[in-house]
Amino acid sequence: MVADGVSAPPTTSTTGSTTSSTTVQASSALRDLDLKLARETLADRMTNQLRQQILSGRLAPGDLVPTERELREAFGVSRATVREALHGLVTSGFLERRSNQLFVRDRTEIPDDEVDLAELAARLSVEDVFETRRALESAAVAAAARNWADGEIDQLRSILERMRPGIGPDYHSADVEFHTSIVRMSRNAVLLQVYESSTHLFFRLPSFWRVFAGLHGDPARAITGFEGHAPLVDAIERRDAEAAVRVNDALLDRVASTLVRRLSAIHRPT
């Protein structure tokens, strides 16, 4: 997807400064993201996510681990990556092999140091993602409030309506489209490219939610939903850049804090 690029004439210093500042923020956020990703492999990230599912109880003691094929689709990785991650979880005591199948071990049997490291890794992963999203989206929503064109607010509200149910793959697909559309409305081609290239990190694939939904709760249900996103559209429509940034920051903070709180609530059964 290509955004309509708008560059300010050299004589218009205010617009030029705004565009330059937004681009610098986007580039800086991308560099930070690249550095974070360079410090861990795909198998590391998958291992941390599976540990989180086990510690949260979504994969309960005695549960059969999803198949390699399901895990490949859920995480978008290769068979080798899946096998490396599963091997690490067996070695660290989170999983046990029975015949040719893997099962989740009882959390009381998992070493304390492994539990502590898993919770820390999951919490840092959440914080990294939302710190980066906030850096990019703050610039995007402010620029969108200044630059949106006729018809774009109606399109954004149409996407918002699809988020009303607040659950399932359709909601998550609309959520990605909603935030990406706002970035596109910023008229900053660099910011859009950075954001679109990172959506696989910012938003979970529907197959991920399908693997871990079911008897242990429904992780696909939205934390903020339609009601949380509607005020953002209102602020952008009013061309109130400051209000749009405040609303979006609060939206992201609510999601991040909820996820971290859930991680913090994980404790060893007594």
C-alpha positions as CSV (number, residue, x, y, z in Angstrom):
1,M,0.0,0.0,0.0
2,V,1.3,3.4,-0.9
3,A,0.4,6.6,0.9
4,D,-0.1,10.0,-0.8
5,G,3.1,11.7,0.1
6,V,2.9,15.4,1.0
7,S,6.2,17.3,1.2
8,A,6.3,20.9,2.3
9,P,7.9,23.5,0.2
10,P,11.3,24.7,1.4
11,T,9.9,28.1,2.3
12,T,7.2,26.6,4.6
13,S,9.3,26.0,7.7
14,T,6.5,24.9,10.1
15,T,5.2,22.1,8.0
16,G,8.7,21.0,7.1
17,S,9.6,20.9,10.7
18,T,6.6,18.7,11.6
19,T,7.2,16.3,8.8
20,S,10.9,16.0,9.7
21,S,10.1,15.5,13.4
22,T,7.6,12.7,12.6
23,T,10.1,11.0,10.3
24,V,12.9,11.1,12.8
25,Q,10.6,9.6,15.5
26,A,9.6,6.8,13.1
27,S,13.1,6.1,12.1
28,S,14.3,6.1,15.7
29,A,11.5,3.7,16.8
30,L,12.4,1.4,13.9
31,R,16.1,1.4,14.9
32,D,15.1,0.5,18.5
33,L,12.9,-2.2,17.3
34,D,15.6,-3.7,15.1
35,L,18.0,-3.7,18.0
36,K,15.5,-5.5,20.3
37,L,14.8,-8.1,17.6
38,A,18.5,-8.7,17.0
39,R,18.9,-9.8,20.6
40,E,16.7,-12.8,20.3
41,T,15.8,-15.4,17.8
42,L,12.4,-16.5,16.5
43,A,12.7,-19.6,18.6
44,D,13.4,-17.4,21.7
45,R,10.3,-15.4,21.1
46,M,8.2,-18.5,20.5
47,T,9.5,-20.1,23.7
48,N,8.6,-17.0,25.7
49,Q,5.1,-16.9,24.3
50,L,4.5,-20.6,25.0
51,R,5.9,-20.2,28.6
52,Q,3.4,-17.3,29.0
53,Q,0.6,-19.6,27.9
54,I,1.6,-22.3,30.4
55,L,2.1,-19.9,33.3
56,S,-1.2,-18.2,32.6
57,G,-3.1,-21.5,32.6
58,R,-4.2,-21.2,29.0
59,L,-2.2,-24.4,28.4
60,A,-3.0,-26.2,31.6
61,P,-1.1,-29.1,33.3
62,G,-1.7,-32.3,31.4
63,D,-2.8,-30.5,28.2
64,L,-1.5,-31.9,25.0
65,V,0.7,-29.3,23.2
66,P,-0.7,-28.1,19.9
67,T,0.7,-29.9,16.9
68,E,3.8,-28.6,15.0
69,R,1.6,-27.6,12.1
70,E,-0.7,-25.6,14.4
71,L,2.2,-23.9,16.0
72,R,3.8,-23.1,12.7
73,E,0.6,-21.4,11.5
74,A,0.1,-19.6,14.8
75,F,3.5,-18.1,15.0
76,G,4.3,-17.9,11.3
77,V,7.7,-19.7,11.7
78,S,9.4,-22.7,10.2
79,R,9.3,-26.3,11.5
80,A,12.9,-26.0,12.7
81,T,12.0,-23.0,14.8
82,V,9.0,-24.8,16.3
83,R,11.2,-27.8,17.2
84,E,13.9,-25.7,18.7
85,A,11.4,-23.9,20.9
86,L,9.7,-27.1,22.0
87,H,13.1,-28.7,22.8
88,G,13.9,-25.7,25.0
89,L,10.7,-26.0,26.9
90,V,11.3,-29.7,27.5
91,T,14.8,-29.0,28.7
92,S,13.6,-26.2,31.1
93,G,10.8,-28.4,32.5
94,F,7.7,-26.7,31.1
95,L,6.9,-29.7,28.9
96,E,7.3,-33.4,29.2
97,R,7.4,-36.1,26.4
98,R,5.2,-39.1,26.7
99,S,5.8,-41.5,23.8
100,N,5.7,-39.3,20.8
101,Q,3.6,-36.5,22.3
102,L,4.3,-33.4,24.4
103,F,2.3,-32.5,27.4
104,V,2.3,-29.5,29.8
105,R,3.9,-30.2,33.1
106,D,2.3,-29.1,36.4
107,R,3.5,-25.6,37.4
108,T,4.5,-26.8,40.8
109,E,7.1,-29.1,39.2
110,I,8.7,-26.2,37.2
111,P,11.9,-24.8,38.8
112,D,11.4,-21.4,40.5
113,D,14.1,-19.7,38.5
114,E,12.5,-20.8,35.2
115,V,9.1,-19.4,36.3
116,D,10.7,-16.1,37.2
117,L,12.6,-15.8,33.9
118,A,9.5,-16.7,31.9
119,E,7.3,-14.1,33.6
120,L,10.0,-11.4,33.2
121,A,10.5,-12.2,29.5
122,A,6.7,-12.1,28.8
123,R,6.4,-8.8,30.6
124,L,9.3,-7.2,28.8
125,S,7.9,-8.4,25.5
126,V,4.6,-6.6,26.1
127,E,6.4,-3.4,27.3
128,D,8.7,-3.4,24.2
129,V,5.8,-3.8,21.8
130,F,3.6,-1.1,23.3
131,E,6.5,1.3,23.8
132,T,7.2,1.1,20.1
133,R,3.6,1.3,19.1
134,R,3.1,4.4,21.2
135,A,6.2,6.1,19.6
136,L,4.8,5.5,16.1
137,E,1.1,6.0,16.7
138,S,1.5,9.2,18.7
139,A,3.1,10.8,15.6
140,A,0.5,9.2,13.3
141,V,-2.7,10.2,15.1
142,A,-1.5,13.8,15.4
143,A,-0.6,14.0,11.7
144,A,-3.9,12.3,10.8
145,A,-5.9,14.8,12.7
146,R,-4.2,17.6,10.8
147,N,-4.2,15.9,7.3
148,W,-7.3,13.7,6.9
149,A,-9.2,14.3,3.6
150,D,-12.8,14.0,2.6
151,G,-14.2,10.5,2.9
152,E,-11.5,9.2,5.2
153,I,-13.4,9.7,8.4
154,D,-16.4,7.8,7.0
155,Q,-14.1,5.0,6.0
156,L,-12.6,4.9,9.5
157,R,-16.0,4.8,11.1
158,S,-17.0,1.9,8.8
159,I,-13.9,-0.1,10.0
160,L,-14.8,0.9,13.6
161,E,-18.3,-0.6,13.1
162,R,-16.7,-4.0,12.3
163,M,-15.0,-3.9,15.7
164,R,-18.3,-3.6,17.6
165,P,-18.6,-7.3,18.4
166,G,-15.2,-7.1,20.2
167,I,-14.2,-10.7,19.7
168,G,-12.8,-13.2,17.2
169,P,-10.6,-13.0,14.1
170,D,-12.9,-10.5,12.4
171,Y,-12.4,-8.0,15.2
172,H,-8.6,-8.4,15.2
173,S,-8.5,-8.0,11.4
174,A,-10.5,-4.8,11.7
175,D,-8.3,-3.6,14.6
176,V,-5.2,-3.9,12.4
177,E,-7.0,-2.1,9.5
178,F,-8.2,0.6,11.8
179,H,-4.8,1.6,13.2
180,T,-3.1,1.2,9.8
181,S,-5.7,3.4,8.2
182,I,-4.9,6.2,10.7
183,V,-1.2,5.9,9.9
184,R,-2.1,6.2,6.2
185,M,-4.1,9.3,7.0
186,S,-1.0,10.9,8.4
187,R,0.3,11.4,4.8
188,N,3.7,10.3,6.0
189,A,5.0,7.5,3.6
190,V,8.0,6.6,5.8
191,L,5.9,6.3,8.9
192,L,3.4,4.1,7.0
193,Q,6.2,1.8,5.7
194,V,7.7,1.4,9.1
195,Y,4.3,0.6,10.7
196,E,3.1,-1.8,8.0
197,S,6.4,-3.7,8.2
198,S,5.9,-4.2,11.9
199,T,2.2,-5.2,12.1
200,H,3.2,-8.9,12.5
201,L,4.8,-7.8,15.8
202,F,2.1,-5.4,16.9
203,F,-0.9,-7.6,16.3
204,R,-1.3,-11.3,16.8
205,L,-2.3,-13.6,13.9
206,P,-5.9,-15.0,14.1
207,S,-4.4,-18.5,14.1
208,F,-2.5,-17.7,17.3
209,W,-5.8,-16.9,19.1
210,R,-7.4,-20.0,17.6
211,V,-4.7,-22.3,19.0
212,F,-4.9,-20.9,22.6
213,A,-8.7,-20.3,22.7
214,G,-11.1,-22.8,24.2
215,L,-11.5,-24.4,27.5
216,H,-9.1,-22.1,29.4
217,G,-10.8,-18.8,28.5
218,D,-11.1,-16.7,25.4
219,P,-7.9,-14.6,24.8
220,A,-9.5,-13.3,21.5
221,R,-11.9,-11.0,23.4
222,A,-10.8,-7.4,23.0
223,I,-9.6,-5.4,26.0
224,T,-10.7,-2.0,24.6
225,G,-13.1,-2.8,21.8
226,F,-15.4,-0.5,19.9
227,E,-15.9,1.8,22.9
228,G,-12.2,2.3,23.4
229,H,-11.5,3.3,19.8
230,A,-14.5,5.5,19.1
231,P,-13.2,8.6,21.0
232,L,-10.1,8.4,18.8
233,V,-12.1,8.8,15.7
234,D,-14.0,11.7,17.2
235,A,-10.8,13.5,18.1
236,I,-9.3,13.0,14.7
237,E,-12.5,14.3,13.1
238,R,-12.4,17.5,15.2
239,R,-8.7,17.9,14.0
240,D,-7.7,18.0,17.6
241,A,-4.2,16.5,17.4
242,E,-3.5,16.8,21.2
243,A,-6.7,15.1,22.1
244,A,-6.1,12.3,19.6
245,V,-2.6,11.6,21.0
246,R,-4.1,11.5,24.6
247,V,-6.8,9.1,23.6
248,N,-4.5,6.8,21.7
249,D,-1.9,6.8,24.5
250,A,-4.6,5.9,27.0
251,L,-5.9,3.2,24.7
252,L,-2.4,1.6,24.3
253,D,-1.7,2.0,28.0
254,R,-4.9,0.3,29.0
255,V,-4.1,-2.7,26.8
256,A,-0.5,-2.9,27.9
257,S,-1.3,-2.5,31.6
258,T,-4.0,-5.2,31.4
259,L,-1.6,-7.7,29.8
260,V,1.1,-6.9,32.3
261,R,-1.4,-7.2,35.2
262,R,-2.5,-10.6,34.0
263,L,1.2,-11.7,33.8
264,S,1.8,-10.3,37.3
265,A,-1.2,-12.2,38.6
266,I,0.3,-15.5,37.6
267,H,1.4,-17.3,40.8
268,R,2.3,-20.7,41.8
269,P,-0.7,-22.6,43.3
270,T,-0.4,-23.2,47.0
